[in-house]
Amino acid sequence: MERSLMAVLLAVGILLGGVTGAAYARARCRWDDYQIIKKRVPVLRRTAWLLIRLAATKIGVIALLLIGAVAYAAAGADHERATPTPTPTVTPMPRQQSGR
């Protein structure tokens, strides 16, 4: 009876050791991943802010161009100066026929 009890206790110990070892390995792997990501966060944060600044600059330039286009359109075109003005033309007088 003592041998079977020892065998069961050994099997339970091996099972618990395997489960605990696997859990420890997962935890250690996750901890290493966390440390790597923790070191990368400042770099990624700077990159994100750089991309946000680039996008804001592009949006600002486009907005200024649109405001300029609207202001130009609101000022009206210079049609008066753009079209040629009519020049006075000389119209010949009809000749009078003499009554001969």
PyMOL commands that set and color helices and strands:
alter all, ss='L'
color gray80, all
select helices_A, chain A and resi 2-75+79-82
alter helices_A, ss='H'
color red, helices_A
deselect
rebuild
show_as cartoon
